[in-house]
Every structure is written in C-alpha cells, then in structure tokens.
Amino acid sequence: MSKLITLIFLALLTSPNVLGASADERAQVSAETRQGLLKVVVSYFGPILGMAREQIPYDDAVIAENATKISTLLPLIPDVFRRDTRGFNLETEALDGIWEDKADFDTKAATAAERAADLANAVANGRAATMQAFSDLGASCKACHDNYRQQN
C-alpha cells in the first residue's frame, strides 16, 4: 500500500508544475487527483460488490485485502478535497457542501474508513458478518454521496 501512496505523491509532484501553475491549473490538478483517488477506491470496492451480488465467487481473502486497502485510502479524502475548487470551471460531481461543512465531510470520510477496517476484520466471523459489514460500509459511503456528490 505504501507503493500506492508513493505513486500518488509522485504523480502530484510531476503534475504540470503544481507550484508554478496558475490557479486554474492547480484547481484542475486538485480535481483530477480527487477523481483518481476515488477511482482507485472503486476498483477495490467493485469485486466486493460483485461478491455481495453473487455475480462472482465469494472470496474472503480478496474481501479482507481490498477492505484493508480501502481503509488506507479513505483517510486521504479530506486531504485531496482540501483545495476549494468551487470557483473554477471544472467537470466534477463535487457539491459545494464539501467546503461549506468540511468538518462533517471529513467525519464522514473517517467513518467510511473505519467501516472498511471493520469489513476487513469481519471476514474472520463468516460470510453473514462480512456481508453485514459490507452493507455498513456501503451505508457510510452513501451518507457522504447523498450530501456531497452530484447525482447523475
């Protein structure tokens, strides 16, 4: 997982000279970084959802590994949403409420990270406990999306 964080950090450093970039360029890099992080989270979430829907075979080792990765990534959400990009013309699903109530947004991200860690631990207690923990994680994600993500 530290390799992933290192790659994200390097990507930020090599993005169009962030330190010398215009405000518009910095806002664009911020939005792209947020979207990139969330795409990585979704890539780990997807297989678990497929198992919950019985579309792919249940594999508790994959669930534990992916949930651990998700719990490592979700605490980065407040950091990548630190820059307020509302004043820029960007293609994003982020709602203004993120920056209007940043404390609540950050708390919801922390709760989701805790639920992901709970999911990783629930695997030891069997499939029913694992699926309940997955449901709890999904509910924590939804709580944030309901308030802070534009619905398409």
VMD Tcl script that draws the C-alpha trace (Angstrom):
set ca {
  {0.00 0.00 0.00}
  {2.89 2.37 0.67}
  {3.82 1.95 -3.00}
  {0.40 3.26 -3.99}
  {0.71 6.28 -1.73}
  {4.21 6.92 -3.10}
  {2.86 6.75 -6.65}
  {0.09 9.22 -5.82}
  {2.63 11.56 -4.24}
  {4.93 11.31 -7.27}
  {2.01 11.96 -9.60}
  {1.25 15.13 -7.69}
  {4.85 16.26 -7.87}
  {5.10 15.65 -11.59}
  {1.73 17.16 -12.48}
  {2.06 20.37 -14.51}
  {4.48 22.07 -12.12}
  {1.91 22.49 -9.38}
  {3.99 25.05 -7.50}
  {4.36 27.33 -10.53}
  {0.96 26.59 -12.01}
  {-1.86 29.08 -12.37}
  {-4.83 28.91 -10.03}
  {-6.86 27.27 -12.81}
  {-4.17 24.63 -13.36}
  {-3.90 23.92 -9.63}
  {-7.67 23.55 -9.38}
  {-7.66 21.14 -12.34}
  {-4.87 19.06 -10.76}
  {-6.83 19.01 -7.49}
  {-9.96 17.75 -9.23}
  {-8.02 15.13 -11.18}
  {-6.29 13.94 -8.01}
  {-9.61 13.59 -6.20}
  {-11.15 11.72 -9.10}
  {-8.10 9.47 -9.37}
  {-8.18 8.54 -5.70}
  {-11.88 7.76 -5.84}
  {-11.41 5.61 -8.95}
  {-8.80 3.58 -7.07}
  {-11.22 3.14 -4.15}
  {-13.96 2.00 -6.55}
  {-11.55 -0.50 -8.13}
  {-11.18 -2.22 -4.75}
  {-14.87 -1.85 -3.88}
  {-16.13 -3.38 -7.14}
  {-15.11 -7.01 -6.58}
  {-16.66 -6.97 -3.11}
  {-19.90 -5.65 -4.57}
  {-19.77 -8.38 -7.21}
  {-19.47 -10.98 -4.46}
  {-22.31 -9.42 -2.48}
  {-24.49 -9.62 -5.56}
  {-23.30 -13.19 -6.18}
  {-22.02 -12.19 -9.62}
  {-18.55 -13.52 -8.84}
  {-17.43 -16.24 -6.41}
  {-17.13 -15.27 -2.77}
  {-13.51 -14.96 -1.66}
  {-12.93 -13.78 1.88}
  {-9.19 -13.23 1.27}
  {-9.97 -10.77 -1.55}
  {-12.53 -9.01 0.63}
  {-10.08 -8.66 3.52}
  {-7.30 -7.40 1.25}
  {-9.50 -4.95 -0.64}
  {-11.18 -3.66 2.51}
  {-7.77 -3.05 4.08}
  {-6.71 -1.08 1.01}
  {-9.94 0.91 1.05}
  {-9.45 1.70 4.75}
  {-5.97 3.00 3.90}
  {-7.18 5.16 1.01}
  {-10.31 6.73 2.52}
  {-8.43 8.81 5.11}
  {-6.79 10.61 2.16}
  {-10.15 12.01 1.06}
  {-10.09 15.08 3.34}
  {-6.59 15.89 2.07}
  {-7.45 15.67 -1.61}
  {-10.55 17.80 -1.03}
  {-8.62 20.45 0.93}
  {-8.46 22.86 -2.03}
  {-11.80 24.56 -2.60}
  {-12.38 24.42 -6.35}
  {-15.91 25.82 -6.46}
  {-14.83 29.00 -8.21}
  {-13.39 27.19 -11.23}
  {-15.00 25.78 -14.36}
  {-14.36 22.07 -13.72}
  {-16.11 18.85 -14.69}
  {-16.77 17.39 -11.25}
  {-19.54 15.82 -9.20}
  {-18.36 17.53 -6.00}
  {-21.05 19.66 -4.39}
  {-20.42 22.96 -2.62}
  {-21.37 21.41 0.72}
  {-17.97 19.72 0.88}
  {-16.34 23.06 1.62}
  {-19.34 24.64 3.34}
  {-19.30 21.89 6.01}
  {-15.81 20.46 5.68}
  {-15.85 19.10 9.24}
  {-18.89 16.93 8.50}
  {-17.40 15.81 5.18}
  {-14.14 14.85 6.90}
  {-16.04 12.99 9.62}
  {-17.99 11.01 7.04}
  {-14.73 10.06 5.27}
  {-13.26 8.92 8.61}
  {-16.38 6.88 9.36}
  {-16.16 5.18 5.97}
  {-12.51 4.33 6.63}
  {-13.49 2.78 9.97}
  {-16.25 0.77 8.30}
  {-13.75 -0.53 5.73}
  {-11.44 -1.65 8.54}
  {-14.44 -3.29 10.23}
  {-15.15 -5.13 6.98}
  {-11.59 -6.46 6.81}
  {-11.94 -7.74 10.38}
  {-15.43 -9.18 9.86}
  {-14.13 -11.76 7.38}
  {-12.96 -13.90 10.32}
  {-16.56 -14.10 11.55}
  {-18.02 -15.65 8.40}
  {-19.94 -14.63 5.35}
  {-23.02 -13.21 7.10}
  {-20.92 -10.93 9.31}
  {-18.83 -9.93 6.31}
  {-21.85 -9.01 4.22}
  {-23.34 -7.02 7.13}
  {-20.06 -5.13 7.49}
  {-20.05 -4.52 3.74}
  {-23.58 -3.15 3.98}
  {-22.41 -0.84 6.78}
  {-19.51 0.36 4.62}
  {-21.88 1.00 1.73}
  {-24.20 2.98 4.01}
  {-21.30 5.15 5.16}
  {-20.31 5.82 1.54}
  {-23.91 6.64 0.67}
  {-24.18 9.08 3.60}
  {-21.36 11.10 2.08}
  {-22.58 10.79 -1.51}
  {-26.10 11.87 -0.54}
  {-24.82 15.21 0.76}
  {-21.65 15.87 -1.16}
  {-21.84 14.26 -4.61}
  {-23.96 15.39 -7.52}
  {-26.34 12.59 -8.52}
  {-26.40 11.78 -12.22}
}
mol new
graphics top color blue
foreach p $ca { graphics top sphere $p radius 0.5 }
foreach p [lrange $ca 0 end-1] q [lrange $ca 1 end] { graphics top cylinder $p $q radius 0.2 }
display resetview
